[in-house]
Amino acid sequence: MRFRETLPETELAVNDFGLWEPVSGSSIDVSELDVVVTPLVAFDSQRNRIGMGGGFFDSTFAFLRDRRYWLRPKLIGIAFECQRVAEIVPNPWDIRVFRVYTESS
């Protein structure tokens, strides 16, 4: 994953995944981000998550895996309450989110 500064005048284009992204702008190092909001496929009460299966999220934020204290960025999951499951057994490379918000949060 790459992150770029996006301003009102930033030109956007649709990428191969059908998502709008900036075509120019200053690159931002992932460790300089304050908050990253990400959709989830499923989550549990321990903040384990299942994403879309590409591994991009986990590899991008792997530097957070061994931290004792959560600094930044704060990884915030957005989901519906019906996506909550009893337990997700994480793989060693999985990165948990800092918090999950649903419509009942």
C-alpha positions as a printed Julia matrix, in Angstrom:
105×3 Matrix{Float64}:
   0.0     0.0     0.0
   1.09    3.53   -0.7
  -0.31    6.65    0.89
  -0.41   10.12   -0.64
  -1.51   13.5     0.55
  -4.91   14.3    -0.95
  -6.08   17.9    -1.24
  -9.29   19.32   -2.77
  -7.46   19.98   -6.05
  -5.81   16.52   -6.21
  -6.59   14.63   -9.41
  -8.1    11.18   -8.79
  -8.34    8.13  -11.04
  -9.98    4.72  -10.68
  -7.44    1.96   -9.98
  -7.57   -1.74  -10.96
  -9.75   -2.49   -7.93
 -12.35    0.14   -8.85
 -11.23    2.52   -6.1
 -10.53    6.21   -6.54
  -6.95    7.14   -5.72
  -4.72   10.18   -6.19
  -2.53   10.19   -9.27
  -0.14   12.75   -7.8
   0.78   14.22   -4.44
   3.43   13.84   -1.8
   4.03   10.29   -0.56
   3.45    9.75    3.15
   5.39    7.16    5.14
   2.95    4.75    6.78
   4.48    5.38   10.23
   3.58    9.08    9.88
  -0.14    8.43    9.58
  -2.3     9.18   12.62
  -5.4     7.11   11.82
  -6.19    4.47    9.19
  -9.83    3.49    8.72
 -10.33    0.09    7.16
 -13.37   -2.03    6.32
 -13.55   -5.55    7.78
 -15.06   -8.81    6.59
 -15.28  -10.11   10.18
 -13.93   -9.26   13.65
 -13.98  -10.54   17.22
 -13.9    -9.0    20.69
 -10.09   -9.26   20.8
  -9.87   -6.92   17.77
  -8.69   -9.72   15.49
  -9.88   -9.16   11.95
 -10.44  -10.85    8.66
  -9.81   -8.58    5.7
 -10.19   -9.06    1.97
  -7.49  -11.74    1.72
  -4.77   -9.96   -0.21
  -2.35   -9.53    2.71
  -1.71   -5.87    1.85
  -2.96   -4.6     5.21
  -0.89   -7.04    7.29
   2.31   -6.49    5.32
   1.93   -2.7     5.33
   1.4    -2.52    9.09
   3.72   -5.4    10.1
   5.93   -2.93   11.99
   3.11   -2.63   14.59
   3.11   -6.37   15.4
   5.73   -6.35   18.15
   4.99   -2.99   19.73
   4.28   -3.02   23.44
   2.39    0.26   23.27
   0.17    1.37   20.45
   1.52    4.57   19.01
   0.53    5.34   15.46
  -1.14    4.91   13.25
  -4.3     3.92   15.06
  -5.95    1.22   12.94
  -9.71    1.6    13.12
 -12.01   -1.09   11.74
 -15.45   -0.24   10.41
 -18.04   -3.01   10.24
 -21.64   -3.91   10.88
 -22.51   -5.66   14.12
 -23.59   -8.73   12.13
 -19.91   -9.15   11.11
 -18.87   -9.85   14.73
 -17.9   -13.48   15.29
 -17.16  -15.37   18.49
 -13.47  -15.92   17.78
 -10.92  -15.49   15.03
  -7.76  -17.53   15.44
  -5.1   -15.16   14.09
  -2.18  -16.19   11.93
   1.27  -15.12   13.15
   1.38  -12.34   10.52
  -2.08  -10.89   11.29
  -2.29   -7.33   12.59
  -5.1    -6.49   15.0
  -6.93   -3.2    14.8
  -6.86   -0.67   17.62
 -10.65   -0.46   17.79
 -13.72   -1.56   15.81
 -16.75    0.67   15.32
 -20.14   -0.61   14.26
 -23.59    0.94   13.96
 -24.18    0.06   17.63
 -20.88    1.51   18.93
